[in-house]
């Protein structure tokens, strides 16, 4: 290989290494920041749905008791 082709190869390797570092950084940002916020929102939705379901279930039990007792 000539010196120019070796230099070009070294430049390409350095560019790829830099791209990998940037990609790793972006993955870490998504993992640590964005996913945490999404998890909090999903947890809030689950809590709201749980209490809503519990309220509906309670109303159903009251309706059944009222229908059975007259």
C-alpha positions as CSV (number, residue, x, y, z in Angstrom):
1,X,0.0,0.0,0.0
2,X,1.2,3.5,-0.7
3,X,1.5,6.1,2.0
4,X,-1.5,8.0,0.6
5,X,-3.8,5.0,0.7
6,X,-2.6,4.3,4.3
7,X,-3.3,7.9,5.3
8,X,-6.7,7.8,3.7
9,X,-7.4,4.6,5.5
10,X,-6.3,6.1,8.8
11,X,-8.6,9.1,8.2
12,X,-11.6,6.9,7.4
13,X,-10.9,4.9,10.6
14,X,-10.7,8.1,12.6
15,X,-14.0,9.3,11.1
16,X,-15.7,5.9,11.9
17,X,-14.4,6.0,15.5
18,X,-15.8,9.5,15.9
19,X,-19.1,8.5,14.4
20,X,-19.3,5.6,16.9
21,X,-18.6,7.8,19.8
22,X,-21.3,10.2,18.7
23,X,-23.8,7.4,18.2
24,X,-22.9,6.0,21.7
25,X,-23.5,9.4,23.2
26,X,-26.9,9.7,21.5
27,X,-27.9,6.3,22.7
28,X,-27.0,7.1,26.2
29,X,-29.0,10.4,26.1
30,X,-32.1,8.5,24.8
31,X,-31.6,5.7,27.4
32,X,-31.1,8.0,30.4
33,X,-33.3,10.9,29.6
34,X,-36.1,10.3,27.1
35,X,-36.9,6.7,28.2
36,X,-37.1,7.9,31.9
37,X,-39.7,10.5,31.0
38,X,-41.7,8.1,28.9
39,X,-41.6,5.6,31.8
40,X,-43.0,8.2,34.1
41,X,-45.8,9.1,31.8
42,X,-46.8,5.4,31.3
43,X,-46.7,4.9,35.0
44,X,-49.1,7.8,35.5
45,X,-51.4,6.4,32.8
46,X,-51.4,3.0,34.6
47,X,-52.3,4.7,37.9
48,X,-55.2,6.7,36.4
49,X,-56.5,3.5,34.7
50,X,-56.2,1.5,37.9
51,X,-58.3,4.1,39.9
52,X,-60.8,4.4,37.1
53,X,-61.2,0.7,36.9
54,X,-61.6,0.4,40.7
55,X,-64.3,3.1,40.6
56,X,-66.2,1.3,37.8
57,X,-65.9,-2.0,39.6
58,X,-67.2,-0.5,42.8
59,X,-70.2,1.0,41.0
60,X,-70.9,-2.4,39.4
61,X,-70.9,-4.0,42.8
62,X,-73.2,-1.4,44.2
63,X,-75.6,-1.9,41.2
64,X,-75.6,-5.7,41.7
65,X,-76.3,-5.3,45.5
66,X,-79.1,-2.8,44.8
67,X,-80.6,-5.2,42.2
68,X,-80.4,-8.1,44.5
69,X,-81.9,-6.4,47.6
70,X,-84.5,-4.4,45.8
